[in-house]
């Protein structure tokens, strides 16, 4: 497991009974987490909780505000800043565990810039949500094409970029990712790196159904057609229960290394340390790194 242990303004205070208690830069939230199948302290009794997310038996849920706090507020990681807020389906607009991947991508981009200072590095971020990865890559000097079907999330991504001091270097696209990739292939466009965080289930603008178990591999095959001759990296994130890191490893091996792209593949759990002294698993990632940037 790779841990995002570099946070100063975010921490997990405790975990118990399907919930995690978090401090988001002074705002204490209690949210469900399906990985927490153990019991411990009664987290609901923790002093200073600002809001609790309650699941509904019919699906979804609601936030219960226990004390006043800002409608949205800033949280920073190293030189990156983001706006967070309680949102639908228990979300806050940011996945702190992804900081470990932000650091890795920035390191690869920095190495490529050092190798060829005049090179424009083009990154494609698909299912890009509120832009944590887009902001990280752009901050390191890459030009990022940020694609998501939800206009509101793309607008939040733009706000996060500005908050991090990025006023150019990101192109924002509101579109279905599969359709966008198909158009880019026809146009002959190429990218030096691709990031994707596909949902478990989804529905396209024309009613198209997406299911990660059947859709991810052919989608990756199509995305491989967009890579430049010597790509920097390809990163896949998954929060789908039961989708093991080794599955991502196999798909990257089959779509990239065995198709002639030279480099190495690594797949791993991502997680967060907690103040209880344990590590909370938060999903899986798989990364292909081009041969010039390994190590």
N, C-alpha and C positions, 0 to 999 in steps of 0.2 A: 504493500500500500504506500502511495505517495501522499504525504500530509501537507496541507496548506497551513504551515505553522508560523508564517511571517506576519500575521495580522496584529495590529496594535489597537484598532478601534472595533474589533469584533471578537467575541469569545462565546464558547458554549459553557454555560455555568453548570448544567446538569442534564441528565437524561433519565427518564423513568416512565413506565406504563404507556409506551407509545408516543411520548412527547419529548421535546427538547426545549430547554430554557436558554435563551440567547440574549446577549447584550450587544445591541447594534449602536455603538457609539453613544451609550447612555440611555437608550430606549430598550427596555426589557420586554421581550416577546416570548410567549409560550405557544409553540406550534406542534402539530402532529409530525411524527417521523416514522415511517413504516419499518425502519431498521431497528427501532428501539423495542425489542420484544422482552426486555428484562424489567424488573421492578426495583424500586429504591425509594428515595425520599419523595414525599408528596410535594411536587413542584408547584402546585397551585397555591401553596402556603408561603411561597417565597415573597419577601417584602419588596415592594417597588415594581411589581409587574404592571406594565402599561396596557397590554392587550393580550387576549387569549383567542386562539382560533378553535372553534368548535365544529367538528364534523357533523354532517346531517346524515341520518340513516337513509334518506332518499337520494343522497349524492350531494357533493359540494359541501357548503358549510357557511359559517359567518364569523366575523370578528366581534368579540366583546371588549369594548374599551373599559379599562378599570380606572384609569387616571388620564389626565390631559397630557398630550404630547403633540409635537408638530405633525401636520398633515403629511409632510414629507421632510426628510432631512438628509444631510450629507454624511457619507462615510468614505474614508480614504484607505487605500492600500498602497504603500510606498508613494510614488508620485502620481497615482491615479485616484480620481475621485468620482463618486457615484451618488445619485439620489435614490433613496429607498423609501418605501412606504408599504403599509399593509395593503395587499391586493387580493383579488379573487383566488380561490383554490389554495389558500394559505401562503401564497407567494409574497415576496418583498421586492421583486425586481432584480435580485442579484443572488448568485450562487457562490458563496465565499470559498468553497472548496476548489473552485476553478482557478484560484490564484496560483496554484502549483503549476497549472498549464500555462497561465499567462507568463510566468517567469521563464518557463522552458521555451516558449515561442519567442519571447523577446531576446533570449540568449542566442537562438539560432539566427534571428534577423540581424542582431548586432554582429555576429560572426560573418554573415554574408556581406554586410555593409563594409566591414573591415577588409574583407577579401577583395571587394570591388566597390570602392567608395562612390563611383558614379552610377551604380546600378539602381534602377527603380524596381523595387520588390513589390509584386502585385499579389495581394492576398484576397481570397474569396471566402467570406463567412456566411454560411447557409444556416437557415433556421436561427438567425443571429440574435433574436430576443432583444434585450436592452443594451447589448453591445459591450459586455465586459471584454471579450476577446478582441473585438474591433478596436476598442480604445487602447488596449495593451499593445497591439501590433502597430497601430498608427503612432503611438507615442514613441516607438522605437524607430520610426522613419519609413514604415511600409505604407503603400497606398492600398487601402482596403475597400472592397466592394461588399457592402453589408446588405443582406437580403433576408426579408421576413415578410410573411403574408399579413401580419397585423400592423396596421398603420400606427396605432397607439404605441406599440412597442418600438417601432422605428423612430418615432418622435422622441421617446424617452432615451433611445440610444444617442440621438443627436444632442440632447441635453447633457448626457453624461460626457460626451466628447468635449463639448464646450467647457464643462466644469473642470475637465482635466487639461484645459489649455490647448485643445486641438480644434482649430477653426477651419482646417482644410486637411485633405489626405484621406477622407472617407466619402465614398459615394453611397448614398442610401437608396435602396430599391424596395418598394412595396410590391411583392409579387409572390406567386406560388413558386417554390424553389425548383421543383421538377421542370416547370415550364421555362423558368429563367435559364436553367442549365442547358435545356434543349436548344434555346435560342442562341446561347453563347457558343455552343458547338457549331451551329450553322454559320455563325459569324466568323468562326476561326479564332476566337479570342483564347488566350492562354494565361494561366496563373502560376505563380511560383509556389504557392501554398494554398491549401484548402482546409477550412475548418467546418465541421458540421455537428449540430446538436439536435438530431431528429427526434420528434415526439414518438411516443409509443403508438398512439392512434391519432388520426387527423382526417380532415375533410377539406379538399381543395375548393376553389371558388366555383368550379363547375360541378361540385358534388362528388368529385373523385375521392375514393376512400384510400387512406394510407394506413398500413399496418407494418410496424417495423420489422416483424419476422419475415414478411414476404417482400417488403419494398426496399429494405436497406441495401441488400447486396446488388440488385440491378441498378439502383441509384448510384452506388459507389462505382460501378463499372462505367456508367455514363460520365460521372465526375472525373474519372481518370483520363478521359479524353480532353479535359481542359488543362491538364498539367503541362508546364513547360518541359523542355528536354531534360533539365537537371533540377528537379524541384527541391525546395528546402524541406517542406514537411507536409504531411496530411494528418489532421487530428480529428478523431471521431469521439464524441461523448455520448454516453447513454445512461439514462436513469430508469430504464425498463427493468423491472424485477425479473431476475432469472437470466438476464443476458450477461454471461460471464465475460471477463476480460479476454479469455482465450478465444471466444467467438469473434471479438473484434480483431484479435491477432490473426486469426485464420482468414478473415475477409480482407484485411490489408495485405496479407501474404499473397492471396489469390488474385487480387485486383491490381496490385502494384509490383511487388518483387518478381512474381512469375510472369509478368507482362513486360519485363525488361527494365523497370526502374531500379536503379542501383542505390542501395541504402540498407538500413536496418529497421526492424519493426519491434515495438515494445508495447505491451498492453498491461494495464494495472488498475487496481482500485484507487479511487481518490477518496480522501477522508479529511477529517478535522480532529485535532486534539480537543479533549474536554478537561475541565478543571477537576473532574473525578479521577483523572489519570488514565483514562482509556482513550481509544481512537474510534470515532464514529464513522463507519463506512457511508459514503455519499454518492456512489455510482461508479461507473467504469469508464476508462478512456483507453484508446488505442492510438498510437502515433507511429507513423512512418517518418523517418528522418533521412534525407538524402545523404549520399556517401561523403560529400564534402563537408558535412556539418555534424557528423557523428562524433560524440565524445566531447 
